[in-house]
């Protein structure tokens, strides 16, 4: 079987996770993907690099406000006095369409459904690379490959159209499905 992989996943190395109110290191670490890659390699599977698509496939399932947030929030967060190294919301504003927050802390709470998805300086790059893995795998299937495994990290299946959640930023499953439906270029 062909395994699509990108080593750019390692750029996302979250340090912050809250469990029952206690801060600890996130379990969603780069090592998870490297272990899967090692197992696939030792089993004789062919490793294939992801193609570069940028954010275009992600835009087929995610809102423009959310994509802009993911691209810019870490940089803007770092400019806040006393800000942590990772974006972790401390408020979650009510989600009414006319109330999109102007303040950065409000937007963090708007777009991060839980505390399992801290955003670091390279999270966006890793998330895009992960979506490129999914898109490459979908394209391989469209080109006739009978079996392809997309080794996506950060994972994506818990991401909403406009929210990160459960360690996920871009919904790789939805992105691949849209690709298979012919809805992205």
N, C-alpha and C positions, 0 to 999 in steps of 0.2 A: 504494500500500500504506500501511496505517497503521503508524506506528512509536510504540510506547509507551516513554516516557522519563520519568525523574525527575532533576532537577538535584541532588538530595540525594546522588547518588553521589560528588560532589566532596568531601563531608565525610570520606571515607576517602582519605587522601593518604599512603600508606606511604613511609617514608624508609629502612627497613632491609631489606636482602636480602643473603644470603650465597651467593656463588658460589665453589666450590672453596676454601672457608674464608676468602674475602676479603669484607669488608663493603663494600657499595655501595648506591646508591640503587635502590629497587625500580623495575622496568620497568612495573609495573602502576599507572599514574598516571591522574589524572582526564582528562588530555589524550586518552587513548585513546577515551573515550566522546564527548568534545566533537568529535573529528575524525569519528567515525561519524555523529554528529548533523548536523554541517555537510554531510557528503556526502549524507545522506538528504534534508535540507532542499533542497540545491541540485538534487537529482534530482526534486524536486517531490512527495515523499512527505508525507503528512499526519502531523504530530507530535501525539500524544495524551498527556495527563498520566495518571500512574498514580493509581488509586483508593487510598484508605487502608484497609488491612486489619489493620494491626498485625502481631503475631507469630503470629496464629492459623493462617495457611496454613503457616508454617514449622514449627509444632508438629505438623503432620500427617506430617512426615518426619524431624524431629530430636528427640532425647531432651530431656526436661525439664532434666536436669543440664547439658547442653550449651547450651541456650538461656539458662539462668540464668548460666552461665559467660560467654557472650558479652555479656550485658547488664551484668554487674558487674565483670568482670576489670580493665578499664582503670582504673576508679575505685579499686579496691582495690590494684592494682599501683602506682598513683601514691603511695600511702601508705607503701610499702616504702622504707626508707632506701637511698639510692643507686640506686634503680630507674631504668631508661631510660625515655624518653618513650613507647616502644612496648613492648607485651608480646611478648617473644621468649623462648621456653623455653631453658633450659640443661640440662635433664634430660628424659628421656622414660621415665617409669616403666613397668615391665612391666604389661601390660594384662590383669589377672585380675579378674573381676567383684567379688571381695571386697576388692580393694585400692585402691579409688578414693581418690586422695590427699586429705589434709586441707589440706596446705600449698599456698599459692597457686602457687609455682613448680612443684610437682608437677602441679597441675591444668592449668597452662599446657602442660606437656609431654604430658599425657594428651590434651588437646583440640586441640593443634596438631601435626599429623603431620610437618610440615617447617618450615623457616625462611623459607618464602616467604609466610607469612601473619601478619605482625606486626599486632597489634591496637592501634589508637590510640584516643584519647578519643571519636571519633565513628564508629568502624568499625561498631558495632552499628546506629546510625541509618542509615548508608549501606547496610548489608547488608539491613536490613528494607525500605528503600525499593526496593532491587533485587528483592527477593522480591515486593514489591507490583507492580512492573513486570511480572514473569512472571505473577502471578495475574491482573492486569488483562487481559493479552494472552489468557490462557486463557479468561477470562470472555467476551471479545469473540468468540473462536472458538465458544464454546458458544452465543452469541447469534446465530451465523450468519455472522460475518465470514469470508470465504474465505481471506484472507491477513493475518497480523499479525506484526510483528517486535518482539520484546521486547529493547530495548537495555539489557541488564542489566550493571551495574557497581556493586560488585565482581562479577566473574563467580561462578558457583556450581557448575559441573559437576564440580569436584574435591572438593567437600565431602562428607564422610561423614555418617552419622546423628548422630555425636557427635564429629566432628573437622573442623577446618579444614585445608585443604591446597591447595597449588598456587594461591595467591592467592584462594582461595574460602572463604567462611564459611557461607553458607546455599545449599543445592543448589537453585537456581532451576529447573533442568530437572525434578527430582523433584517440587518443589512444584507446578509447572504440570501435570505428569502426574497428580498426585493430584487436582488441581482438575478436570481433564478427566475423571477417573474418578468424580467426584462425592463424594470423600472429605473435603472441607473445606467449611466454611460461610463 
